[in-house]
């Protein structure tokens, strides 16, 4: 058994990428199921189930991968965070040799000098910590975003100010640089968003091996060519990534997603506009629950509804149930379809998910036939763009009589329309009594269920 250790640089992104790089070498040498990545909190161990005497095989594999993938500028220049100049410098040459012995332990001296490589290895260095850390100003300002601005024309103090794009970062040894590049290439999601680039790195929270590792390696390429024409809110990026590759969902459950948004590029250097680490579990639960949930996200992306995407993120990630009514209302009313026969409503499966998992409403209420019956009447008005009743019910307060009054008013109008031969369903007397009885004890639950169901497509059971 050979156990590698990442070099404790203090950068979560860099450590993970080096771990993936080492794991990829093990995978190429002897197969996925013999490789384990373990998150040790701040650094990683990569265990490779191979005889100690076969160490040379791993070094040879690394050498082969470097020759095959990293001997030209293609991969470095495709990787956000690496400037054009660095991309030209980082490629490997015939003369280079990259020992892996330094990753077997952590027995090197720390000189704590500025000139020291951040990985503390003594090998030849690169002036670019593979993007995310130093070249994006995170090295000097790890706990925030660098917002220092400098004049566009450095000789004219009054010229417009631009955000600083630091291009003189700290050093890293070339071996770590290449391992990190391999890791980026095989295990990160990268895509473009207007003039920015986004990179997402799955950070394992437990031991990762075999199939799960294989999935991480397999899915990254799906994302490399994606381009979004609108700026997706940064917080919703994990949701969008997972929706685009839903089959990743189940195996990424125990991962966090580190997301970095870059602006700039080319020779100018990059600037990290945002960086966040988010646990993925809540997103996976949402996406795994129903394919209609994915369709909901897709619709918001395709129609450029980024404000709704932001609210959806608040619902799914933080469980902010007070936003649920607002979400459904905007989702439905922003649809401009002229026809009164068709209206974009929430998928009922998604509505059920929200009611159950976000609003935490008891299934007895959600599936109650009386509630279903009254929400059907309410839906008739929603379909006709008459949102007043739904809004009044949504905003009704328990201590007032708004709830009862609105329902009475709606039923009066419903009866009138029925007399005019319109196709409208009306609840029975008993159903209305049942609803008032339920609302007496569980007011919030009842009014939420009523309105959300009214904003949703009818479930298959209802006959119109
Ligand atoms: Zn190093």
Boltz pocket constraint, residues with backbone or C-beta under 6 A from the ligand:
constraints:
  - pocket:
      binder: B
      contacts: [[A, 7], [A, 117], [A, 119], [A, 120], [A, 121], [A, 172], [A, 173], [A, 174], [A, 175], [A, 176], [A, 177]]
      max_distance: 6.0
